[in-house]
Amino acid sequence: AQSVAQPEDQVNVAEGNPLTVKCTYSVSGNPYLFWYVQYPNRGLQFLLKYITGDNLVKGSYGFEAEFNKSQTSFHLKKPSALVSDSALYFCAVRPNNNDMRFGAGTRLTVKP
Amino acid sequence: ETGVTQSPTHLIKTRGQQVTLRCSSQSGHNTVSWYQQALGQGPQFIFQYYREEENGRGNFPPRFSGLQFPNYSSELNVNALELDDSALYLCASSLGGAGYEQYFGPGTRLTVT
């Protein structure tokens, strides 16, 4: 079955420290990979995507993600966290043009 | 803010009733997808419309149906509402093609009593 896993429900980091939000997937073929962020009472907002090419992709607000094909992972990273980064983060996988799978989400809390 | 709008914002319905949710896509986008997001969960893909035709569907029963209009706006219809249909319903628009990111609306909160 095609699926996306975010193994951590919650990630807590101190402001200024690096952060990582993990994502692994189980999808056949070469899927397209995305990260979205959801702030309270708001829709999802696109952060970045991996289509092909360089395994390290850069996105909005200083976020980046590393694609690892052998480990089927697409972890979200940021070198220095901000309090304003606190939100709900979703990894998503698009196995083809007709389907989209989201992970269950990881709540990131950045403490001052 | 994206250019995707949804109406209504909130809705309360009774079990067995029917509901229609509406979505206006971002200018220039020809693809609309609908998602159901239950409390504490990730969005679940309901279906996708491309140029007025449904071209993808998730694991949802036929009582979930949709339309896309020539201006690429869209409707989600749910018949015979069940309590488990209570959720946030998200609409997302994009250009056609799997590699394009989606732009989400703020959602419609449906409560079924």
Interface residues (C-beta under 8 A of the other chain):
Chain A: V4 Y32 F34 Y36 N41 R42 G43 L44 Q45 F46 K49 I51 F90 R94 N96 N97 N98 D99 M100 R101 F102 G103 A104 G105
Chain B: T2 V4 S33 Y35 Q41 G42 P43 Q44 F45 Q48 N55 G56 R57 G58 L90 A92 G96 G97 A98 G99 E101 Q102 Y103 F104 G105 P106 G107
